[in-house]
């Protein structure tokens, strides 16, 4: 039997509009299809059939450390307040043990719907972490 192991999830990269940005966590890579139940009037069975309906994409949340004078996500978020949404391509790559791309998720026309700053705690020793929630119009998955 060949040595075929699942890829660990701790080595990944995120590219937003061609720019690499370091994140500590990515969640929400999901898609869902609504189910339509239907039964026509002359069906010989007394149950419905199930058909695929409208597809729905989950929001993707990215978390990263806060760096001094780094406000590019706040600037991107502020663009939607002026009714001029800047949609961007977001690529999330899962890397293998050699650092090569093993799997890739591409988010189409992504833009920030929510931005959360870090919490502050006087007696804590954690790193300051902020998160950005992205909405998008679909996920394209590529296996390398």
Long-range contacts (C-beta under 8 A, 24 or more apart in sequence): 7-94, 7-96, 7-102, 7-103, 8-97, 9-94, 11-94, 11-95, 11-96, 11-97, 11-99, 12-92, 12-93, 12-94, 12-95, 13-92, 13-93, 13-95, 14-62, 14-90, 14-91, 14-92, 14-93, 15-90, 15-91, 15-92, 15-93, 16-88, 16-89, 16-90, 16-110, 17-88, 17-89, 17-90, 21-64, 22-64, 22-65, 23-62, 23-63, 23-64, 24-63, 24-64, 24-65, 24-129, 25-61, 25-62, 25-63, 26-60, 26-61, 26-62, 26-63, 26-92, 27-60, 27-61, 28-58, 28-59, 28-60, 28-61, 28-133, 29-58, 29-60, 29-92, 29-105, 29-139, 30-57, 30-58, 31-55, 31-56, 31-57, 31-58, 31-138, 31-139, 32-56, 32-57, 32-58, 55-138, 57-135, 57-136, 57-137, 57-138, 57-139, 59-113, 59-114, 59-133, 59-134, 59-135, 60-90, 60-92, 60-107, 60-110, 60-133, 60-134, 60-136, 61-131, 61-132, 61-133, 61-134, 62-131, 62-132, 62-133, 62-134, 63-129, 63-130, 63-131, 64-129, 64-130, 64-131, 65-127, 65-128, 65-129, 65-130, 66-117, 66-118, 66-127, 66-128, 66-129, 66-130, 73-112, 73-115, 73-130, 73-132, 74-115, 76-111, 76-112, 77-112, 77-115, 77-132, 80-111, 80-112, 85-111, 86-111, 87-111, 90-134, 90-136, 100-144, 101-144, 102-143, 102-144, 103-141, 103-142, 103-143, 103-144, 104-141, 104-142, 104-143, 104-144, 105-139, 105-140, 105-141, 105-142, 106-139, 106-140, 106-141, 106-142, 107-134, 107-136, 107-138, 107-139, 108-136, 108-137, 108-138, 108-139, 108-140, 109-136, 109-137, 110-134, 110-135, 110-136, 111-135, 111-136
